């Protein structure tokens, strides 16, 4: 096998390795990309639930104080 043939073979192997690396990186990026939105959406739902509970508690507290103020009159 000539030096040129060996060089071509090595270049072809290197190209295959680079393509494999790029495919692997793309797969990992896709996995991460699909995981992050789920995590963000889950966190957003938790925050909305917490906010609703806080608002409900505030409404109940204000109502109780209003009732107490009316009864005190």
Gaussian input, Z-matrix of N, CA and C with variables (Angstrom, degrees):
# hf/3-21g

backbone

0 1
 N
 C     1     B1
 C     2     B2     1     A1
 N     3     B3     2     A2     1     D1
 C     4     B4     3     A3     2     D2
 C     5     B5     4     A4     3     D3
 N     6     B6     5     A5     4     D4
 C     7     B7     6     A6     5     D5
 C     8     B8     7     A7     6     D6
 N     9     B9     8     A8     7     D7
 C    10    B10     9     A9     8     D8
 C    11    B11    10    A10     9     D9
 N    12    B12    11    A11    10    D10
 C    13    B13    12    A12    11    D11
 C    14    B14    13    A13    12    D12
 N    15    B15    14    A14    13    D13
 C    16    B16    15    A15    14    D14
 C    17    B17    16    A16    15    D15
 N    18    B18    17    A17    16    D16
 C    19    B19    18    A18    17    D17
 C    20    B20    19    A19    18    D18
 N    21    B21    20    A20    19    D19
 C    22    B22    21    A21    20    D20
 C    23    B23    22    A22    21    D21
 N    24    B24    23    A23    22    D22
 C    25    B25    24    A24    23    D23
 C    26    B26    25    A25    24    D24
 N    27    B27    26    A26    25    D25
 C    28    B28    27    A27    26    D26
 C    29    B29    28    A28    27    D27
 N    30    B30    29    A29    28    D28
 C    31    B31    30    A30    29    D29
 C    32    B32    31    A31    30    D30
 N    33    B33    32    A32    31    D31
 C    34    B34    33    A33    32    D32
 C    35    B35    34    A34    33    D33
 N    36    B36    35    A35    34    D34
 C    37    B37    36    A36    35    D35
 C    38    B38    37    A37    36    D36
 N    39    B39    38    A38    37    D37
 C    40    B40    39    A39    38    D38
 C    41    B41    40    A40    39    D39
 N    42    B42    41    A41    40    D40
 C    43    B43    42    A42    41    D41
 C    44    B44    43    A43    42    D42
 N    45    B45    44    A44    43    D43
 C    46    B46    45    A45    44    D44
 C    47    B47    46    A46    45    D45
 N    48    B48    47    A47    46    D46
 C    49    B49    48    A48    47    D47
 C    50    B50    49    A49    48    D48
 N    51    B51    50    A50    49    D49
 C    52    B52    51    A51    50    D50
 C    53    B53    52    A52    51    D51
 N    54    B54    53    A53    52    D52
 C    55    B55    54    A54    53    D53
 C    56    B56    55    A55    54    D54
 N    57    B57    56    A56    55    D55
 C    58    B58    57    A57    56    D56
 C    59    B59    58    A58    57    D57
 N    60    B60    59    A59    58    D58
 C    61    B61    60    A60    59    D59
 C    62    B62    61    A61    60    D60
 N    63    B63    62    A62    61    D61
 C    64    B64    63    A63    62    D62
 C    65    B65    64    A64    63    D63
 N    66    B66    65    A65    64    D64
 C    67    B67    66    A66    65    D65
 C    68    B68    67    A67    66    D66
 N    69    B69    68    A68    67    D67
 C    70    B70    69    A69    68    D68
 C    71    B71    70    A70    69    D69
 N    72    B72    71    A71    70    D70
 C    73    B73    72    A72    71    D71
 C    74    B74    73    A73    72    D72
 N    75    B75    74    A74    73    D73
 C    76    B76    75    A75    74    D74
 C    77    B77    76    A76    75    D75
 N    78    B78    77    A77    76    D76
 C    79    B79    78    A78    77    D77
 C    80    B80    79    A79    78    D78
 N    81    B81    80    A80    79    D79
 C    82    B82    81    A81    80    D80
 C    83    B83    82    A82    81    D81
 N    84    B84    83    A83    82    D82
 C    85    B85    84    A84    83    D83
 C    86    B86    85    A85    84    D84
 N    87    B87    86    A86    85    D85
 C    88    B88    87    A87    86    D86
 C    89    B89    88    A88    87    D87
 N    90    B90    89    A89    88    D88
 C    91    B91    90    A90    89    D89
 C    92    B92    91    A91    90    D90
 N    93    B93    92    A92    91    D91
 C    94    B94    93    A93    92    D92
 C    95    B95    94    A94    93    D93
 N    96    B96    95    A95    94    D94
 C    97    B97    96    A96    95    D95
 C    98    B98    97    A97    96    D96
 N    99    B99    98    A98    97    D97
 C   100   B100    99    A99    98    D98
 C   101   B101   100   A100    99    D99
 N   102   B102   101   A101   100   D100
 C   103   B103   102   A102   101   D101
 C   104   B104   103   A103   102   D102
 N   105   B105   104   A104   103   D103
 C   106   B106   105   A105   104   D104
 C   107   B107   106   A106   105   D105
 N   108   B108   107   A107   106   D106
 C   109   B109   108   A108   107   D107
 C   110   B110   109   A109   108   D108
 N   111   B111   110   A110   109   D109
 C   112   B112   111   A111   110   D110
 C   113   B113   112   A112   111   D111
 N   114   B114   113   A113   112   D112
 C   115   B115   114   A114   113   D113
 C   116   B116   115   A115   114   D114
 N   117   B117   116   A116   115   D115
 C   118   B118   117   A117   116   D116
 C   119   B119   118   A118   117   D117
 N   120   B120   119   A119   118   D118
 C   121   B121   120   A120   119   D119
 C   122   B122   121   A121   120   D120
 N   123   B123   122   A122   121   D121
 C   124   B124   123   A123   122   D122
 C   125   B125   124   A124   123   D123
 N   126   B126   125   A125   124   D124
 C   127   B127   126   A126   125   D125
 C   128   B128   127   A127   126   D126
 N   129   B129   128   A128   127   D127
 C   130   B130   129   A129   128   D128
 C   131   B131   130   A130   129   D129
 N   132   B132   131   A131   130   D130
 C   133   B133   132   A132   131   D131
 C   134   B134   133   A133   132   D132
 N   135   B135   134   A134   133   D133
 C   136   B136   135   A135   134   D134
 C   137   B137   136   A136   135   D135
 N   138   B138   137   A137   136   D136
 C   139   B139   138   A138   137   D137
 C   140   B140   139   A139   138   D138
 N   141   B141   140   A140   139   D139
 C   142   B142   141   A141   140   D140
 C   143   B143   142   A142   141   D141
 N   144   B144   143   A143   142   D142
 C   145   B145   144   A144   143   D143
 C   146   B146   145   A145   144   D144
 N   147   B147   146   A146   145   D145
 C   148   B148   147   A147   146   D146
 C   149   B149   148   A148   147   D147
 N   150   B150   149   A149   148   D148
 C   151   B151   150   A150   149   D149
 C   152   B152   151   A151   150   D150
 N   153   B153   152   A152   151   D151
 C   154   B154   153   A153   152   D152
 C   155   B155   154   A154   153   D153
 N   156   B156   155   A155   154   D154
 C   157   B157   156   A156   155   D155
 C   158   B158   157   A157   156   D156
 N   159   B159   158   A158   157   D157
 C   160   B160   159   A159   158   D158
 C   161   B161   160   A160   159   D159
 N   162   B162   161   A161   160   D160
 C   163   B163   162   A162   161   D161
 C   164   B164   163   A163   162   D162
 N   165   B165   164   A164   163   D163
 C   166   B166   165   A165   164   D164
 C   167   B167   166   A166   165   D165
 N   168   B168   167   A167   166   D166
 C   169   B169   168   A168   167   D167
 C   170   B170   169   A169   168   D168
 N   171   B171   170   A170   169   D169
 C   172   B172   171   A171   170   D170
 C   173   B173   172   A172   171   D171
 N   174   B174   173   A173   172   D172
 C   175   B175   174   A174   173   D173
 C   176   B176   175   A175   174   D174
 N   177   B177   176   A176   175   D175
 C   178   B178   177   A177   176   D176
 C   179   B179   178   A178   177   D177
 N   180   B180   179   A179   178   D178
 C   181   B181   180   A180   179   D179
 C   182   B182   181   A181   180   D180
 N   183   B183   182   A182   181   D181
 C   184   B184   183   A183   182   D182
 C   185   B185   184   A184   183   D183
 N   186   B186   185   A185   184   D184
 C   187   B187   186   A186   185   D185
 C   188   B188   187   A187   186   D186
 N   189   B189   188   A188   187   D187
 C   190   B190   189   A189   188   D188
 C   191   B191   190   A190   189   D189
 N   192   B192   191   A191   190   D190
 C   193   B193   192   A192   191   D191
 C   194   B194   193   A193   192   D192
 N   195   B195   194   A194   193   D193
 C   196   B196   195   A195   194   D194
 C   197   B197   196   A196   195   D195
 N   198   B198   197   A197   196   D196
 C   199   B199   198   A198   197   D197
 C   200   B200   199   A199   198   D198
 N   201   B201   200   A200   199   D199
 C   202   B202   201   A201   200   D200
 C   203   B203   202   A202   201   D201
 N   204   B204   203   A203   202   D202
 C   205   B205   204   A204   203   D203
 C   206   B206   205   A205   204   D204
 N   207   B207   206   A206   205   D205
 C   208   B208   207   A207   206   D206
 C   209   B209   208   A208   207   D207
 N   210   B210   209   A209   208   D208
 C   211   B211   210   A210   209   D209
 C   212   B212   211   A211   210   D210
 N   213   B213   212   A212   211   D211
 C   214   B214   213   A213   212   D212
 C   215   B215   214   A214   213   D213
 N   216   B216   215   A215   214   D214
 C   217   B217   216   A216   215   D215
 C   218   B218   217   A217   216   D216

   B1=1.4635
   B2=1.5306
   B3=1.2801
   B4=1.4651
   B5=1.5266
   B6=1.2887
   B7=1.4571
   B8=1.5276
   B9=1.3176
   B10=1.4644
   B11=1.5224
   B12=1.3209
   B13=1.4676
   B14=1.5314
   B15=1.3174
   B16=1.4690
   B17=1.5287
   B18=1.3297
   B19=1.4599
   B20=1.5223
   B21=1.3288
   B22=1.4785
   B23=1.5157
   B24=1.3213
   B25=1.4693
   B26=1.5236
   B27=1.3241
   B28=1.4663
   B29=1.5276
   B30=1.3341
   B31=1.4609
   B32=1.5274
   B33=1.3219
   B34=1.4599
   B35=1.5300
   B36=1.3413
   B37=1.4673
   B38=1.5259
   B39=1.3336
   B40=1.4602
   B41=1.5253
   B42=1.3365
   B43=1.4671
   B44=1.5341
   B45=1.3322
   B46=1.4631
   B47=1.5288
   B48=1.3183
   B49=1.4615
   B50=1.5238
   B51=1.3274
   B52=1.4601
   B53=1.5291
   B54=1.3377
   B55=1.4694
   B56=1.5218
   B57=1.3380
   B58=1.4593
   B59=1.5310
   B60=1.3268
   B61=1.4617
   B62=1.5264
   B63=1.3244
   B64=1.4619
   B65=1.5233
   B66=1.3380
   B67=1.4668
   B68=1.5236
   B69=1.3275
   B70=1.4594
   B71=1.5283
   B72=1.3222
   B73=1.4662
   B74=1.5241
   B75=1.3228
   B76=1.4551
   B77=1.5263
   B78=1.3178
   B79=1.4669
   B80=1.5216
   B81=1.3224
   B82=1.4700
   B83=1.5234
   B84=1.3212
   B85=1.4678
   B86=1.5231
   B87=1.3188
   B88=1.4609
   B89=1.5204
   B90=1.3341
   B91=1.4648
   B92=1.5174
   B93=1.3103
   B94=1.4657
   B95=1.5154
   B96=1.3224
   B97=1.4602
   B98=1.5288
   B99=1.3172
   B100=1.4633
   B101=1.5221
   B102=1.3211
   B103=1.4542
   B104=1.5207
   B105=1.3065
   B106=1.4619
   B107=1.5257
   B108=1.3348
   B109=1.4692
   B110=1.5263
   B111=1.3346
   B112=1.4649
   B113=1.5238
   B114=1.3187
   B115=1.4568
   B116=1.5201
   B117=1.3184
   B118=1.4594
   B119=1.5247
   B120=1.3281
   B121=1.4649
   B122=1.5174
   B123=1.3122
   B124=1.4683
   B125=1.5271
   B126=1.3154
   B127=1.4673
   B128=1.5269
   B129=1.3358
   B130=1.4652
   B131=1.5259
   B132=1.3336
   B133=1.4749
   B134=1.5220
   B135=1.3338
   B136=1.4638
   B137=1.5274
   B138=1.3191
   B139=1.4636
   B140=1.5305
   B141=1.3267
   B142=1.4668
   B143=1.5249
   B144=1.3286
   B145=1.4641
   B146=1.5251
   B147=1.3343
   B148=1.4687
   B149=1.5237
   B150=1.3332
   B151=1.4669
   B152=1.5317
   B153=1.3316
   B154=1.4724
   B155=1.5215
   B156=1.3316
   B157=1.4618
   B158=1.5266
   B159=1.3216
   B160=1.4689
   B161=1.5220
   B162=1.3358
   B163=1.4632
   B164=1.5245
   B165=1.3143
   B166=1.4626
   B167=1.5287
   B168=1.3248
   B169=1.4591
   B170=1.5344
   B171=1.3227
   B172=1.4560
   B173=1.5311
   B174=1.3406
   B175=1.4681
   B176=1.5318
   B177=1.3340
   B178=1.4659
   B179=1.5289
   B180=1.3304
   B181=1.4635
   B182=1.5255
   B183=1.3394
   B184=1.4683
   B185=1.5278
   B186=1.3223
   B187=1.4521
   B188=1.5239
   B189=1.3339
   B190=1.4617
   B191=1.5257
   B192=1.3200
   B193=1.4648
   B194=1.5253
   B195=1.3214
   B196=1.4653
   B197=1.5232
   B198=1.3250
   B199=1.4654
   B200=1.5290
   B201=1.3135
   B202=1.4603
   B203=1.5161
   B204=1.3307
   B205=1.4592
   B206=1.5187
   B207=1.3276
   B208=1.4723
   B209=1.5108
   B210=1.3389
   B211=1.4548
   B212=1.5168
   B213=1.3093
   B214=1.4611
   B215=1.5343
   B216=1.3029
   B217=1.4791
   B218=1.4704
   A1=107.60
   A2=114.84
   A3=119.24
   A4=110.77
   A5=114.94
   A6=121.70
   A7=110.30
   A8=116.73
   A9=120.24
   A10=111.37
   A11=117.32
   A12=121.34
   A13=110.33
   A14=115.95
   A15=120.46
   A16=110.37
   A17=116.08
   A18=120.19
   A19=110.51
   A20=117.38
   A21=120.74
   A22=111.22
   A23=115.75
   A24=120.71
   A25=110.66
   A26=115.99
   A27=120.20
   A28=111.06
   A29=117.13
   A30=120.52
   A31=110.79
   A32=116.97
   A33=120.80
   A34=110.05
   A35=116.70
   A36=120.54
   A37=110.84
   A38=115.92
   A39=120.32
   A40=110.58
   A41=116.91
   A42=120.92
   A43=111.01
   A44=116.34
   A45=120.26
   A46=110.99
   A47=116.52
   A48=120.32
   A49=110.82
   A50=117.39
   A51=121.35
   A52=110.99
   A53=116.28
   A54=120.03
   A55=110.51
   A56=116.23
   A57=120.09
   A58=110.52
   A59=115.80
   A60=120.35
   A61=110.66
   A62=117.37
   A63=121.05
   A64=111.38
   A65=117.29
   A66=120.79
   A67=110.66
   A68=116.34
   A69=120.78
   A70=110.55
   A71=115.85
   A72=119.56
   A73=110.66
   A74=117.46
   A75=121.51
   A76=110.92
   A77=117.13
   A78=121.09
   A79=110.88
   A80=116.50
   A81=120.43
   A82=110.82
   A83=116.24
   A84=119.64
   A85=110.25
   A86=116.91
   A87=120.97
   A88=110.61
   A89=116.69
   A90=120.45
   A91=110.62
   A92=116.67
   A93=121.07
   A94=109.83
   A95=116.31
   A96=121.56
   A97=111.11
   A98=118.06
   A99=119.89
   A100=111.25
   A101=118.32
   A102=121.57
   A103=111.35
   A104=117.36
   A105=121.15
   A106=111.99
   A107=119.55
   A108=117.74
   A109=112.83
   A110=117.96
   A111=120.13
   A112=109.86
   A113=116.49
   A114=120.91
   A115=110.82
   A116=116.92
   A117=121.15
   A118=109.86
   A119=117.09
   A120=120.72
   A121=110.56
   A122=117.08
   A123=120.78
   A124=110.34
   A125=117.09
   A126=121.31
   A127=110.50
   A128=116.31
   A129=120.13
   A130=110.78
   A131=116.88
   A132=120.01
   A133=110.54
   A134=116.54
   A135=120.06
   A136=110.92
   A137=116.45
   A138=119.67
   A139=111.54
   A140=117.32
   A141=120.23
   A142=111.02
   A143=116.43
   A144=120.52
   A145=110.22
   A146=116.33
   A147=120.11
   A148=111.09
   A149=116.32
   A150=120.07
   A151=110.94
   A152=116.57
   A153=119.84
   A154=110.95
   A155=116.67
   A156=120.12
   A157=110.87
   A158=116.13
   A159=119.83
   A160=110.81
   A161=116.29
   A162=120.17
   A163=111.09
   A164=116.83
   A165=120.78
   A166=109.87
   A167=116.26
   A168=120.28
   A169=110.38
   A170=117.35
   A171=121.40
   A172=110.82
   A173=116.68
   A174=120.83
   A175=111.37
   A176=115.78
   A177=119.65
   A178=110.82
   A179=116.45
   A180=120.74
   A181=110.87
   A182=116.04
   A183=119.76
   A184=110.87
   A185=117.00
   A186=121.04
   A187=110.79
   A188=117.12
   A189=120.69
   A190=111.16
   A191=116.54
   A192=120.07
   A193=111.51
   A194=116.23
   A195=119.63
   A196=110.12
   A197=116.33
   A198=120.43
   A199=109.60
   A200=118.19
   A201=122.23
   A202=110.94
   A203=117.07
   A204=120.61
   A205=111.03
   A206=116.76
   A207=120.81
   A208=110.25
   A209=117.69
   A210=121.28
   A211=111.61
   A212=117.79
   A213=121.15
   A214=111.42
   A215=116.92
   A216=119.24
   A217=111.27
   D1=133.28
   D2=-177.60
   D3=-78.67
   D4=167.01
   D5=179.07
   D6=-62.21
   D7=-38.94
   D8=179.09
   D9=-65.11
   D10=-39.64
   D11=178.18
   D12=-64.03
   D13=-42.51
   D14=178.53
   D15=-63.83
   D16=-41.97
   D17=179.35
   D18=-63.14
   D19=-43.53
   D20=177.66
   D21=-61.45
   D22=-43.07
   D23=-179.91
   D24=-62.44
   D25=-44.81
   D26=178.76
   D27=-64.03
   D28=-40.43
   D29=178.68
   D30=-65.20
   D31=-38.78
   D32=178.99
   D33=-65.51
   D34=-42.68
   D35=177.74
   D36=-62.89
   D37=-42.48
   D38=179.47
   D39=-62.68
   D40=-42.39
   D41=177.92
   D42=-61.85
   D43=-41.97
   D44=178.36
   D45=-63.03
   D46=-41.60
   D47=178.44
   D48=-63.98
   D49=-41.98
   D50=178.55
   D51=-63.85
   D52=-42.58
   D53=178.38
   D54=-62.84
   D55=-42.11
   D56=178.86
   D57=-63.22
   D58=-42.77
   D59=178.60
   D60=-61.77
   D61=-44.37
   D62=178.97
   D63=-63.01
   D64=-41.63
   D65=177.88
   D66=-62.71
   D67=-42.70
   D68=179.45
   D69=-63.20
   D70=-44.10
   D71=179.42
   D72=-63.74
   D73=-40.28
   D74=178.63
   D75=-64.03
   D76=-42.76
   D77=177.66
   D78=-60.87
   D79=-44.86
   D80=179.83
   D81=-65.25
   D82=-41.48
   D83=178.79
   D84=-62.85
   D85=-39.42
   D86=178.36
   D87=-64.66
   D88=-42.10
   D89=177.93
   D90=-61.62
   D91=-45.29
   D92=179.92
   D93=-65.00
   D94=-42.60
   D95=-178.13
   D96=-61.15
   D97=-37.61
   D98=179.77
   D99=-78.93
   D100=-26.12
   D101=-179.96
   D102=-76.22
   D103=-42.10
   D104=-176.23
   D105=-60.59
   D106=-50.13
   D107=179.99
   D108=-59.26
   D109=-36.82
   D110=177.94
   D111=-62.89
   D112=-43.02
   D113=179.66
   D114=-65.32
   D115=-42.94
   D116=179.61
   D117=-65.23
   D118=-43.65
   D119=179.48
   D120=-62.92
   D121=-41.13
   D122=178.96
   D123=-63.62
   D124=-44.11
   D125=178.96
   D126=-63.76
   D127=-40.10
   D128=178.43
   D129=-62.66
   D130=-41.75
   D131=178.10
   D132=-62.55
   D133=-42.14
   D134=178.79
   D135=-62.39
   D136=-43.95
   D137=-179.86
   D138=-65.14
   D139=-39.86
   D140=177.62
   D141=-64.06
   D142=-40.64
   D143=178.14
   D144=-62.89
   D145=-45.22
   D146=177.87
   D147=-60.68
   D148=-42.72
   D149=-179.17
   D150=-64.30
   D151=-42.15
   D152=178.32
   D153=-62.33
   D154=-41.73
   D155=179.33
   D156=-64.50
   D157=-40.59
   D158=178.57
   D159=-64.08
   D160=-43.57
   D161=178.83
   D162=-63.79
   D163=-40.57
   D164=178.77
   D165=-63.45
   D166=-44.25
   D167=179.24
   D168=-62.96
   D169=-41.67
   D170=178.27
   D171=-62.47
   D172=-44.81
   D173=178.10
   D174=-59.75
   D175=-43.73
   D176=179.95
   D177=-64.12
   D178=-41.92
   D179=179.48
   D180=-62.97
   D181=-44.57
   D182=179.29
   D183=-63.64
   D184=-39.55
   D185=178.48
   D186=-64.45
   D187=-43.54
   D188=178.73
   D189=-61.65
   D190=-42.40
   D191=179.16
   D192=-65.93
   D193=-37.84
   D194=178.26
   D195=-64.73
   D196=-42.20
   D197=178.55
   D198=-63.44
   D199=-44.31
   D200=178.53
   D201=-61.58
   D202=-41.02
   D203=179.78
   D204=-65.34
   D205=-39.99
   D206=178.86
   D207=-67.06
   D208=-42.83
   D209=-179.50
   D210=-67.65
   D211=-29.75
   D212=-178.99
   D213=-73.35
   D214=-19.31
   D215=-177.75
   D216=-73.56

